[in-house]
Amino acid sequence: MATVAGKDGEWNQHTIIARGGLIPHIFNSQSMAVPVDDDTASSNNVSGLSGLRIEGVPAKVSLWNLWLKKID
């Protein structure tokens, strides 16, 4: 398995697509994870809020060209 590191001091690209119970995460054009939640009663399969979270102290996060698109 290849290791994908972020570009320190440069912009990194994250793509997260949440469509029902399928939530692929792509980091710098590399597929990182594709979690699947088949439970129709799960809170992951309902419309609602979205959020970003960072862990670690100290932490600095800069966002550039952030966009959300509803996929019907």
Biopython code that builds the backbone (N, CA, C, O; Angstrom):
import numpy as np
from Bio.PDB.StructureBuilder import StructureBuilder

atoms = [
    (1, "MET", "N", (0.843, -1.173, 0.000)),
    (1, "MET", "CA", (0.000, 0.000, 0.000)),
    (1, "MET", "C", (0.891, 1.240, 0.000)),
    (1, "MET", "O", (1.833, 1.335, 0.787)),
    (2, "ALA", "N", (0.593, 2.179, -0.877)),
    (2, "ALA", "CA", (1.382, 3.410, -0.964)),
    (2, "ALA", "C", (0.992, 4.372, 0.146)),
    (2, "ALA", "O", (-0.172, 4.446, 0.538)),
    (3, "THR", "N", (1.962, 5.098, 0.642)),
    (3, "THR", "CA", (1.706, 6.123, 1.650)),
    (3, "THR", "C", (1.529, 7.457, 0.943)),
    (3, "THR", "O", (2.329, 7.812, 0.077)),
    (4, "VAL", "N", (0.495, 8.193, 1.302)),
    (4, "VAL", "CA", (0.239, 9.500, 0.699)),
    (4, "VAL", "C", (0.384, 10.543, 1.785)),
    (4, "VAL", "O", (-0.360, 10.539, 2.765)),
    (5, "ALA", "N", (1.331, 11.425, 1.612)),
    (5, "ALA", "CA", (1.552, 12.483, 2.595)),
    (5, "ALA", "C", (1.051, 13.807, 2.033)),
    (5, "ALA", "O", (1.042, 14.027, 0.821)),
    (6, "GLY", "N", (0.637, 14.674, 2.937)),
    (6, "GLY", "CA", (0.255, 16.013, 2.529)),
    (6, "GLY", "C", (1.480, 16.815, 2.137)),
    (6, "GLY", "O", (2.592, 16.533, 2.582)),
    (7, "LYS", "N", (1.267, 17.800, 1.313)),
    (7, "LYS", "CA", (2.352, 18.674, 0.891)),
    (7, "LYS", "C", (2.495, 19.776, 1.934)),
    (7, "LYS", "O", (1.690, 20.707, 1.964)),
    (8, "ASP", "N", (3.500, 19.683, 2.779)),
    (8, "ASP", "CA", (3.701, 20.652, 3.851)),
    (8, "ASP", "C", (3.984, 22.025, 3.260)),
    (8, "ASP", "O", (4.875, 22.179, 2.424)),
    (9, "GLY", "N", (3.227, 23.013, 3.695)),
    (9, "GLY", "CA", (3.412, 24.380, 3.217)),
    (9, "GLY", "C", (2.781, 24.643, 1.866)),
    (9, "GLY", "O", (2.882, 25.753, 1.344)),
    (10, "GLU", "N", (2.133, 23.647, 1.293)),
    (10, "GLU", "CA", (1.458, 23.807, 0.008)),
    (10, "GLU", "C", (-0.015, 23.427, 0.164)),
    (10, "GLU", "O", (-0.422, 22.879, 1.189)),
    (11, "TRP", "N", (-0.798, 23.727, -0.863)),
    (11, "TRP", "CA", (-2.208, 23.361, -0.839)),
    (11, "TRP", "C", (-2.357, 21.881, -1.145)),
    (11, "TRP", "O", (-1.700, 21.353, -2.042)),
    (12, "ASN", "N", (-3.226, 21.215, -0.394)),
    (12, "ASN", "CA", (-3.574, 19.825, -0.637)),
    (12, "ASN", "C", (-5.030, 19.772, -1.064)),
    (12, "ASN", "O", (-5.839, 20.585, -0.618)),
    (13, "GLN", "N", (-5.367, 18.831, -1.915)),
    (13, "GLN", "CA", (-6.732, 18.728, -2.423)),
    (13, "GLN", "C", (-7.455, 17.546, -1.786)),
    (13, "GLN", "O", (-6.984, 16.409, -1.837)),
    (14, "HIS", "N", (-8.599, 17.834, -1.191)),
    (14, "HIS", "CA", (-9.470, 16.800, -0.622)),
    (14, "HIS", "C", (-10.765, 16.804, -1.412)),
    (14, "HIS", "O", (-11.322, 17.867, -1.688)),
    (15, "THR", "N", (-11.242, 15.641, -1.774)),
    (15, "THR", "CA", (-12.556, 15.500, -2.392)),
    (15, "THR", "C", (-13.307, 14.448, -1.587)),
    (15, "THR", "O", (-12.853, 13.313, -1.440)),
    (16, "ILE", "N", (-14.456, 14.844, -1.073)),
    (16, "ILE", "CA", (-15.308, 13.925, -0.312)),
    (16, "ILE", "C", (-16.686, 13.967, -0.954)),
    (16, "ILE", "O", (-17.285, 15.034, -1.082)),
    (17, "ILE", "N", (-17.182, 12.818, -1.353)),
    (17, "ILE", "CA", (-18.486, 12.729, -1.999)),
    (17, "ILE", "C", (-19.397, 11.922, -1.086)),
    (17, "ILE", "O", (-19.174, 10.731, -0.873)),
    (18, "ALA", "N", (-20.419, 12.569, -0.552)),
    (18, "ALA", "CA", (-21.366, 11.879, 0.333)),
    (18, "ALA", "C", (-22.649, 11.642, -0.452)),
    (18, "ALA", "O", (-23.416, 12.571, -0.706)),
    (19, "ARG", "N", (-22.870, 10.401, -0.829)),
    (19, "ARG", "CA", (-24.060, 10.053, -1.599)),
    (19, "ARG", "C", (-24.684, 8.827, -0.964)),
    (19, "ARG", "O", (-24.255, 7.698, -1.205)),
    (20, "GLY", "N", (-25.704, 9.062, -0.148)),
    (20, "GLY", "CA", (-26.320, 7.959, 0.585)),
    (20, "GLY", "C", (-25.314, 7.372, 1.554)),
    (20, "GLY", "O", (-24.677, 8.102, 2.313)),
    (21, "GLY", "N", (-25.171, 6.070, 1.534)),
    (21, "GLY", "CA", (-24.254, 5.398, 2.444)),
    (21, "GLY", "C", (-22.850, 5.219, 1.891)),
    (21, "GLY", "O", (-22.032, 4.535, 2.507)),
    (22, "LEU", "N", (-22.551, 5.818, 0.743)),
    (22, "LEU", "CA", (-21.231, 5.710, 0.121)),
    (22, "LEU", "C", (-20.518, 7.053, 0.233)),
    (22, "LEU", "O", (-21.032, 8.069, -0.234)),
    (23, "ILE", "N", (-19.318, 7.064, 0.860)),
    (23, "ILE", "CA", (-18.631, 8.327, 1.130)),
    (23, "ILE", "C", (-17.144, 8.211, 0.761)),
    (23, "ILE", "O", (-16.304, 8.099, 1.653)),
    (24, "PRO", "N", (-16.805, 8.235, -0.536)),
    (24, "PRO", "CA", (-15.395, 8.156, -0.911)),
    (24, "PRO", "C", (-14.616, 9.409, -0.529)),
    (24, "PRO", "O", (-15.140, 10.519, -0.618)),
    (25, "HIS", "N", (-13.372, 9.234, -0.106)),
    (25, "HIS", "CA", (-12.468, 10.327, 0.264)),
    (25, "HIS", "C", (-11.235, 10.232, -0.633)),
    (25, "HIS", "O", (-10.541, 9.216, -0.646)),
    (26, "ILE", "N", (-10.974, 11.297, -1.379)),
    (26, "ILE", "CA", (-9.836, 11.349, -2.292)),
    (26, "ILE", "C", (-8.921, 12.467, -1.823)),
    (26, "ILE", "O", (-9.370, 13.595, -1.618)),
    (27, "PHE", "N", (-7.634, 12.161, -1.650)),
    (27, "PHE", "CA", (-6.653, 13.123, -1.152)),
    (27, "PHE", "C", (-5.520, 13.239, -2.160)),
    (27, "PHE", "O", (-4.833, 12.258, -2.443)),
    (28, "ASN", "N", (-5.324, 14.438, -2.703)),
    (28, "ASN", "CA", (-4.302, 14.676, -3.733)),
    (28, "ASN", "C", (-4.362, 13.622, -4.843)),
    (28, "ASN", "O", (-3.351, 13.022, -5.207)),
    (29, "SER", "N", (-5.566, 13.415, -5.368)),
    (29, "SER", "CA", (-5.849, 12.484, -6.478)),
    (29, "SER", "C", (-5.638, 11.010, -6.133)),
    (29, "SER", "O", (-5.627, 10.165, -7.029)),
    (30, "GLN", "N", (-5.473, 10.693, -4.859)),
    (30, "GLN", "CA", (-5.277, 9.299, -4.421)),
    (30, "GLN", "C", (-6.496, 8.878, -3.593)),
    (30, "GLN", "O", (-6.852, 9.548, -2.624)),
    (31, "SER", "N", (-7.128, 7.777, -3.973)),
    (31, "SER", "CA", (-8.255, 7.272, -3.195)),
    (31, "SER", "C", (-7.750, 6.813, -1.831)),
    (31, "SER", "O", (-6.863, 5.964, -1.747)),
    (32, "MET", "N", (-8.313, 7.372, -0.768)),
    (32, "MET", "CA", (-7.865, 7.058, 0.589)),
    (32, "MET", "C", (-8.800, 6.082, 1.292)),
    (32, "MET", "O", (-8.347, 5.166, 1.978)),
    (33, "ALA", "N", (-10.103, 6.278, 1.122)),
    (33, "ALA", "CA", (-11.072, 5.429, 1.810)),
    (33, "ALA", "C", (-12.411, 5.522, 1.093)),
    (33, "ALA", "O", (-12.753, 6.555, 0.516)),
    (34, "VAL", "N", (-13.161, 4.429, 1.138)),
    (34, "VAL", "CA", (-14.509, 4.422, 0.580)),
    (34, "VAL", "C", (-15.418, 3.706, 1.583)),
    (34, "VAL", "O", (-15.775, 2.544, 1.392)),
    (35, "PRO", "N", (-15.787, 4.418, 2.657)),
    (35, "PRO", "CA", (-16.682, 3.794, 3.634)),
    (35, "PRO", "C", (-18.075, 3.571, 3.042)),
    (35, "PRO", "O", (-18.577, 4.397, 2.281)),
    (36, "VAL", "N", (-18.679, 2.459, 3.397)),
    (36, "VAL", "CA", (-20.024, 2.114, 2.940)),
    (36, "VAL", "C", (-20.885, 1.839, 4.169)),
    (36, "VAL", "O", (-20.519, 1.036, 5.027)),
    (37, "ASP", "N", (-22.031, 2.513, 4.243)),
    (37, "ASP", "CA", (-22.975, 2.290, 5.340)),
    (37, "ASP", "C", (-24.283, 1.804, 4.722)),
    (37, "ASP", "O", (-25.045, 2.601, 4.174)),
    (38, "ASP", "N", (-24.544, 0.506, 4.808)),
    (38, "ASP", "CA", (-25.747, -0.088, 4.202)),
    (38, "ASP", "C", (-26.990, 0.033, 5.076)),
    (38, "ASP", "O", (-28.089, -0.303, 4.634)),
    (39, "ASP", "N", (-26.833, 0.503, 6.298)),
    (39, "ASP", "CA", (-27.945, 0.593, 7.241)),
    (39, "ASP", "C", (-28.817, 1.796, 6.891)),
    (39, "ASP", "O", (-28.407, 2.937, 7.102)),
    (40, "THR", "N", (-30.013, 1.554, 6.359)),
    (40, "THR", "CA", (-30.894, 2.653, 5.954)),
    (40, "THR", "C", (-31.378, 3.472, 7.140)),
    (40, "THR", "O", (-31.820, 4.606, 6.958)),
    (41, "ALA", "N", (-31.307, 2.926, 8.356)),
    (41, "ALA", "CA", (-31.724, 3.654, 9.560)),
    (41, "ALA", "C", (-30.581, 4.484, 10.139)),
    (41, "ALA", "O", (-30.778, 5.206, 11.116)),
    (42, "SER", "N", (-29.394, 4.391, 9.554)),
    (42, "SER", "CA", (-28.223, 5.102, 10.072)),
    (42, "SER", "C", (-28.350, 6.606, 9.872)),
    (42, "SER", "O", (-28.934, 7.062, 8.888)),
    (43, "SER", "N", (-27.806, 7.367, 10.799)),
    (43, "SER", "CA", (-27.820, 8.828, 10.671)),
    (43, "SER", "C", (-26.928, 9.289, 9.520)),
    (43, "SER", "O", (-27.014, 10.446, 9.109)),
    (44, "ASN", "N", (-26.078, 8.416, 8.994)),
    (44, "ASN", "CA", (-25.249, 8.764, 7.839)),
    (44, "ASN", "C", (-26.054, 8.822, 6.543)),
    (44, "ASN", "O", (-25.579, 9.361, 5.544)),
    (45, "ASN", "N", (-27.259, 8.277, 6.552)),
    (45, "ASN", "CA", (-28.068, 8.204, 5.337)),
    (45, "ASN", "C", (-29.240, 9.180, 5.335)),
    (45, "ASN", "O", (-30.266, 8.915, 4.709)),
    (46, "VAL", "N", (-29.096, 10.295, 6.023)),
    (46, "VAL", "CA", (-30.148, 11.309, 6.025)),
    (46, "VAL", "C", (-29.534, 12.661, 5.666)),
    (46, "VAL", "O", (-28.340, 12.887, 5.863)),
    (47, "SER", "N", (-30.359, 13.545, 5.141)),
    (47, "SER", "CA", (-29.897, 14.901, 4.845)),
    (47, "SER", "C", (-29.641, 15.631, 6.144)),
    (47, "SER", "O", (-30.250, 15.326, 7.170)),
    (48, "GLY", "N", (-28.739, 16.596, 6.099)),
    (48, "GLY", "CA", (-28.469, 17.353, 7.312)),
    (48, "GLY", "C", (-27.239, 18.216, 7.187)),
    (48, "GLY", "O", (-26.838, 18.594, 6.087)),
    (49, "LEU", "N", (-26.644, 18.523, 8.320)),
    (49, "LEU", "CA", (-25.496, 19.401, 8.380)),
    (49, "LEU", "C", (-24.213, 18.667, 8.010)),
    (49, "LEU", "O", (-24.117, 17.444, 8.108)),
    (50, "SER", "N", (-23.245, 19.445, 7.590)),
    (50, "SER", "CA", (-21.923, 18.917, 7.283)),
    (50, "SER", "C", (-20.919, 19.762, 8.045)),
    (50, "SER", "O", (-21.188, 20.930, 8.327)),
    (51, "GLY", "N", (-19.772, 19.199, 8.382)),
    (51, "GLY", "CA", (-18.795, 19.976, 9.138)),
    (51, "GLY", "C", (-17.373, 19.520, 8.859)),
    (51, "GLY", "O", (-17.142, 18.438, 8.318)),
    (52, "LEU", "N", (-16.431, 20.361, 9.235)),
    (52, "LEU", "CA", (-15.011, 20.052, 9.120)),
    (52, "LEU", "C", (-14.421, 20.015, 10.514)),
    (52, "LEU", "O", (-14.810, 20.804, 11.374)),
    (53, "ARG", "N", (-13.477, 19.098, 10.749)),
    (53, "ARG", "CA", (-12.887, 18.980, 12.077)),
    (53, "ARG", "C", (-11.385, 18.747, 11.942)),
    (53, "ARG", "O", (-10.934, 17.984, 11.088)),
    (54, "ILE", "N", (-10.628, 19.416, 12.795)),
    (54, "ILE", "CA", (-9.175, 19.211, 12.843)),
    (54, "ILE", "C", (-8.803, 18.875, 14.269)),
    (54, "ILE", "O", (-9.354, 19.446, 15.210)),
    (55, "GLU", "N", (-7.870, 17.954, 14.436)),
    (55, "GLU", "CA", (-7.415, 17.582, 15.768)),
    (55, "GLU", "C", (-5.938, 17.908, 15.889)),
    (55, "GLU", "O", (-5.195, 17.858, 14.909)),
    (56, "GLY", "N", (-5.525, 18.240, 17.090)),
    (56, "GLY", "CA", (-4.118, 18.541, 17.338)),
    (56, "GLY", "C", (-3.948, 19.970, 17.821)),
    (56, "GLY", "O", (-4.683, 20.871, 17.417)),
    (57, "VAL", "N", (-2.972, 20.161, 18.688)),
    (57, "VAL", "CA", (-2.707, 21.489, 19.238)),
    (57, "VAL", "C", (-1.213, 21.734, 19.123)),
    (57, "VAL", "O", (-0.464, 20.860, 19.559)),
    (58, "PRO", "N", (-0.718, 22.802, 18.597)),
    (58, "PRO", "CA", (-1.512, 23.824, 17.899)),
    (58, "PRO", "C", (-1.894, 23.346, 16.499)),
    (58, "PRO", "O", (-1.248, 22.462, 15.937)),
    (59, "ALA", "N", (-2.926, 23.925, 15.958)),
    (59, "ALA", "CA", (-3.384, 23.553, 14.623)),
    (59, "ALA", "C", (-3.774, 24.803, 13.861)),
    (59, "ALA", "O", (-4.361, 25.730, 14.418)),
    (60, "LYS", "N", (-3.444, 24.816, 12.597)),
    (60, "LYS", "CA", (-3.829, 25.920, 11.726)),
    (60, "LYS", "C", (-4.448, 25.311, 10.471)),
    (60, "LYS", "O", (-3.866, 24.423, 9.848)),
    (61, "VAL", "N", (-5.608, 25.788, 10.115)),
    (61, "VAL", "CA", (-6.291, 25.295, 8.928)),
    (61, "VAL", "C", (-6.632, 26.482, 8.053)),
    (61, "VAL", "O", (-7.200, 27.467, 8.523)),
    (62, "SER", "N", (-6.288, 26.387, 6.791)),
    (62, "SER", "CA", (-6.661, 27.405, 5.812)),
    (62, "SER", "C", (-7.450, 26.707, 4.721)),
    (62, "SER", "O", (-7.042, 25.654, 4.232)),
    (63, "LEU", "N", (-8.562, 27.281, 4.344)),
    (63, "LEU", "CA", (-9.394, 26.709, 3.283)),
    (63, "LEU", "C", (-9.388, 27.658, 2.095)),
    (63, "LEU", "O", (-9.511, 28.873, 2.251)),
    (64, "TRP", "N", (-9.247, 27.093, 0.924)),
    (64, "TRP", "CA", (-9.247, 27.882, -0.297)),
    (64, "TRP", "C", (-10.081, 27.145, -1.321)),
    (64, "TRP", "O", (-9.944, 25.932, -1.482)),
    (65, "ASN", "N", (-10.928, 27.854, -1.999)),
    (65, "ASN", "CA", (-11.754, 27.285, -3.058)),
    (65, "ASN", "C", (-12.622, 26.135, -2.538)),
    (65, "ASN", "O", (-12.707, 25.075, -3.157)),
    (66, "LEU", "N", (-13.254, 26.365, -1.403)),
    (66, "LEU", "CA", (-14.146, 25.371, -0.803)),
    (66, "LEU", "C", (-15.521, 25.523, -1.444)),
    (66, "LEU", "O", (-16.056, 26.629, -1.516)),
    (67, "TRP", "N", (-16.091, 24.416, -1.909)),
    (67, "TRP", "CA", (-17.427, 24.496, -2.462)),
    (67, "TRP", "C", (-18.208, 23.230, -2.168)),
    (67, "TRP", "O", (-17.652, 22.138, -2.049)),
    (68, "LEU", "N", (-19.482, 23.409, -2.058)),
    (68, "LEU", "CA", (-20.416, 22.307, -1.816)),
    (68, "LEU", "C", (-21.371, 22.256, -2.991)),
    (68, "LEU", "O", (-21.808, 23.291, -3.495)),
    (69, "LYS", "N", (-21.687, 21.069, -3.418)),
    (69, "LYS", "CA", (-22.603, 20.908, -4.547)),
    (69, "LYS", "C", (-23.590, 19.798, -4.211)),
    (69, "LYS", "O", (-23.196, 18.686, -3.860)),
    (70, "LYS", "N", (-24.867, 20.113, -4.322)),
    (70, "LYS", "CA", (-25.887, 19.093, -4.102)),
    (70, "LYS", "C", (-26.004, 18.240, -5.355)),
    (70, "LYS", "O", (-26.166, 18.752, -6.463)),
    (71, "ILE", "N", (-25.921, 16.940, -5.160)),
    (71, "ILE", "CA", (-26.056, 16.003, -6.270)),
    (71, "ILE", "C", (-27.404, 15.315, -6.141)),
    (71, "ILE", "O", (-27.657, 14.621, -5.156)),
    (72, "ASP", "N", (-28.253, 15.497, -7.109)),
    (72, "ASP", "CA", (-29.589, 14.886, -7.072)),
    (72, "ASP", "C", (-29.575, 13.477, -7.581)),
    (72, "ASP", "O", (-30.617, 12.823, -7.616)),
]
sb = StructureBuilder()
sb.init_structure("model")
sb.init_model(0)
sb.init_chain("A")
sb.init_seg("    ")
for serial, (resi, resn, name, xyz) in enumerate(atoms, 1):
    if name == "N":
        sb.init_residue(resn, " ", resi, " ")
    sb.init_atom(name, np.array(xyz, "f"), 0.0, 1.0, " ", f" {name:<3s}", serial, name[0])
structure = sb.get_structure()
